[in-house]
Amino acid sequence: MYKIIRMVKRRKDLTLAQFKDYWLTRHAGLQRRSLDMAPVRKVVASFSTGEVALGGAEAQFDAMSAVYFNSIEDLRAAQAGAAGKMLTEDEKNFVDHAPINIVAEEFIMSQKPGAARLLKKSGQLKIIRTVYRRKDLSFQQFKDYWLNNHSKLEDRVVRESPTQYIVATFAVAAPGGEPDMDGMAELYYQSQDDIRAMFASKIPQMMRDDEQNFVQMDAPAIRAVTEEHLIAERSGGG
């Protein structure tokens, strides 16, 4: 599945509560309209809780939008259409800037049995972490290692911790361009206590040890705890 990801900072004259309220009321209405204007599959917004994931600094973004499509062709058509322009114009009312804006491909890496039914439509807790590939690896080598090797450890994370669901996202670079990041991991939880229990375990060290094989460990990364809201979804998922 393909998606457009935008991580945004709120306008400086707005509180986080005002920013979130505008998005979930007025901007969300336009995002729902976009399903009638473009081949959008679903729209998700994730808002920073203000709590920083292990090893992170203050979040570089206040919210992240993810607009999903069934194909890269559908995504490109939407980018060129009126829906994208409508949403960009409305962002002037509450968004200051977007430090990350990419086209990406998403893979479900691992999940507990029944996890999809447990995930909430509104206020679902998750950790977001952006990553950059090791400098001596091509993007394809980075992606292959994650999908074929690191994924085995992600299965362990789901088995051995309260982690419910893990998603990996890989940037799709424009011709001749460099994306704002190479990949992103999203880990879903039922409570803040579950997140803290995972961080207090041996799992973070296990994951970091393996990440040295494909991640540039000293690259600036975004790590944040967020609440995910499903804004709109096409009936039947198609």
C-alpha positions in Angstrom: 0.0 0.0 0.0 1.2 3.5 -0.8 0.8 6.7 1.1 1.7 10.3 1.3 3.2 11.2 4.7 3.4 14.8 6.0 4.8 15.6 9.4 3.8 19.2 10.3 4.4 21.8 13.0 1.5 23.9 14.2 1.3 27.6 13.5 3.2 29.5 16.2 0.1 31.4 17.4 -1.9 28.2 18.1 -1.7 26.0 21.2 -1.5 22.2 20.6 -5.1 21.9 21.7 -6.3 24.6 19.2 -4.2 23.0 16.4 -5.6 19.5 17.1 -9.2 20.8 17.4 -9.0 22.6 14.1 -7.7 19.5 12.4 -10.2 17.1 13.9 -13.2 19.4 13.1 -12.6 21.6 10.1 -9.6 20.1 8.3 -11.0 16.6 8.8 -14.1 17.6 6.9 -12.0 18.5 3.9 -10.0 15.3 4.2 -13.3 13.3 4.1 -14.4 15.3 1.0 -11.1 14.2 -0.7 -12.4 10.7 -0.9 -15.0 12.0 -3.4 -12.4 13.9 -5.4 -9.5 11.5 -5.7 -8.8 7.7 -5.5 -7.9 8.0 -1.8 -8.3 4.7 0.2 -8.1 6.2 3.7 -6.8 9.2 5.7 -5.1 9.0 9.1 -3.9 11.7 11.4 -1.5 11.1 14.4 -1.0 13.8 17.0 2.1 14.0 19.3 1.2 13.3 23.0 4.2 15.4 24.1 5.9 12.2 25.4 9.2 11.4 23.7 10.1 7.8 22.8 13.4 6.4 24.2 16.4 8.3 22.9 14.4 11.1 21.3 14.4 14.9 21.8 11.4 17.2 21.7 9.3 16.1 18.7 10.0 17.9 15.5 6.4 17.7 14.6 3.0 18.2 16.2 1.1 15.8 13.9 1.5 13.5 11.0 -1.0 12.9 8.2 -1.0 9.7 6.2 -3.1 9.5 3.0 -3.4 6.0 1.6 -3.8 4.7 -2.0 -4.1 1.3 -3.6 -1.4 2.1 -6.2 1.4 4.6 -6.9 -0.6 5.6 -10.0 -3.6 6.6 -7.8 -1.3 8.5 -5.5 0.3 10.5 -8.4 -3.2 11.2 -9.8 -4.3 12.6 -6.5 -1.1 14.8 -6.1 -1.9 16.4 -9.4 -5.6 16.9 -8.7 -7.8 19.4 -6.9 -8.1 17.6 -3.6 -4.4 18.1 -2.8 -4.6 21.8 -3.6 -7.7 22.2 -1.4 -6.0 20.5 1.6 -2.8 22.5 1.1 -4.7 25.7 1.0 -6.5 24.9 4.3 -3.3 24.0 6.0 -2.4 27.8 6.0 -5.0 28.1 8.8 -3.2 25.9 11.3 0.1 24.6 9.9 3.5 26.4 10.1 5.7 24.1 8.0 6.2 20.4 7.2 9.7 19.2 8.1 9.0 15.8 6.4 6.9 15.3 3.3 7.3 12.0 1.4 5.7 9.4 -0.8 6.1 5.9 0.8 5.2 2.3 0.7 3.9 0.5 3.8 4.4 -3.1 5.0 2.7 -4.7 7.9 5.6 -6.5 9.6 4.0 -8.3 12.6 0.9 -8.3 14.7 -0.6 -10.2 17.6 -3.6 -12.4 16.8 -6.7 -10.2 16.7 -4.7 -7.0 17.0 -6.5 -5.4 14.0 -9.8 -5.7 15.9 -8.2 -4.1 19.1 -6.8 -1.0 17.4 -8.9 2.0 18.1 -10.3 4.3 15.4 -9.7 7.3 17.6 -6.8 8.0 20.0 -4.8 4.8 19.2 -1.3 5.0 20.9 1.7 4.3 18.8 5.4 5.1 18.6 6.8 6.7 15.5 10.5 6.5 14.6 12.1 7.7 11.5 15.4 6.1 10.2 18.1 6.7 7.6 20.0 3.9 5.9 23.6 3.2 6.7 25.8 5.4 4.4 27.5 2.4 2.8 24.2 0.8 1.8 22.1 1.4 -1.2 18.4 2.1 -0.5 17.5 -1.4 -1.9 20.1 -3.1 0.4 18.6 -1.2 3.4 15.0 -2.2 2.5 16.0 -5.8 1.8 17.7 -6.2 5.2 14.8 -4.7 7.0 12.2 -6.9 5.2 14.2 -10.1 5.3 16.3 -10.0 8.5 15.2 -7.2 10.9 11.6 -8.4 10.5 12.4 -11.6 12.4 13.2 -9.5 15.4 10.0 -7.5 15.0 8.2 -10.8 15.2 9.9 -11.4 18.6 9.0 -7.9 19.8 5.3 -8.7 19.2 5.6 -12.2 20.8 7.6 -11.0 23.9 6.3 -7.6 24.7 2.9 -5.7 24.8 3.5 -4.4 21.3 0.3 -5.1 19.3 1.2 -4.3 15.7 4.3 -3.1 13.8 4.4 -1.3 10.5 7.4 -0.4 8.4 7.3 2.4 5.8 9.9 2.9 3.0 10.3 6.1 1.1 9.7 6.2 -2.6 12.2 8.7 -4.0 11.2 11.0 -6.8 13.5 10.7 -9.9 16.7 12.5 -9.1 15.6 13.4 -5.6 16.5 12.4 -2.1 13.6 11.7 0.3 13.4 13.4 3.7 13.9 10.0 5.3 14.5 6.4 4.2 12.2 4.6 6.5 9.8 4.7 9.5 8.7 2.3 12.1 5.3 2.5 13.8 4.7 0.3 16.9 1.1 0.2 18.3 0.2 -0.2 22.0 -2.9 -0.4 24.2 -1.6 1.9 27.0 1.2 4.2 28.1 2.1 1.5 30.7 2.6 -1.0 27.9 5.0 1.4 26.1 6.9 1.9 29.3 7.1 -1.8 30.0 8.5 -2.4 26.5 11.2 0.3 27.0 12.1 -1.2 30.4 12.8 -4.6 28.8 15.7 -6.0 26.9 13.9 -5.4 23.6 15.2 -1.9 22.8 18.8 -3.0 23.1 18.2 -6.1 21.0 16.7 -3.9 18.2 19.4 -1.3 18.4 22.1 -4.0 18.1 20.6 -5.3 14.9 19.9 -1.8 13.5 23.6 -1.2 13.3 23.5 -3.6 10.3 21.4 -1.2 8.2 20.6 2.0 10.0 22.8 5.1 10.2 22.8 5.3 14.0 24.1 8.9 14.4 21.6 10.3 11.9 19.0 12.7 13.2 15.8 10.7 13.9 12.4 11.5 15.0 11.1 9.5 17.9 7.7 10.3 19.4 4.6 8.9 21.1 1.5 9.8 19.2 -2.3 9.2 19.2 -3.7 8.0 15.8 -7.1 9.0 14.5 -8.8 7.4 11.5 -10.2 10.5 9.7 -11.8 8.7 6.7 -11.9 5.4 4.9 -13.4 4.3 1.7 -16.1 1.7 2.1 -14.7 -1.8 1.4 -11.2 -0.5 1.6 -11.0 -0.2 -2.2 
